[in-house]
Amino acid sequence: MINSIDFTKRLQKVIDYYSETASSFAEKIGVQRSSISHILSGRNKPSLDFVMKILHTYPEVDLYWLMNGKGQFPNISKTSTLPDPNLTAANLETKKSDSIKPISNENSEIEKIVIFFKDGTFKSYKP
């Protein structure tokens, strides 16, 4: 069973991590502001739908950490690098080409494979 007080603390940590207010957080995950307020005050417990909206909007939040405090936040394996807000379209191509390095040694070992999806998410695999 979920401990509401601990869940509230973890939810507040997520809100603070993203520098959101309760209102802006509610808007981003698609719930009413009162839902956040009632959960943070301990009046209501979170629904499954509420938790799933958080996980969908913020992929760095780990389900097990959010629900029972096990694991870590942010989840490093799910954390994506956010684009540089100062990056312009003109220097984006330069940045891309600078970061792509051709394989120089056929005997190199694969460290990690990353697959990027069109919706902006990605999956990372380690052999």
Buried (B, 14 or more C-beta within 10 A) or exposed (E): EEEBEEBBEBBBBBBEEBEBEBEBBBBBBEBEBEBBBBBBEEEBEBEEEBBEBBBEEBBBBBBEBBBBBEEEBBBEEBEEEEEEEEEEEEEEEEEEEEEEEEEEEEEEEEEEEEEEEEEEEEEEEEE
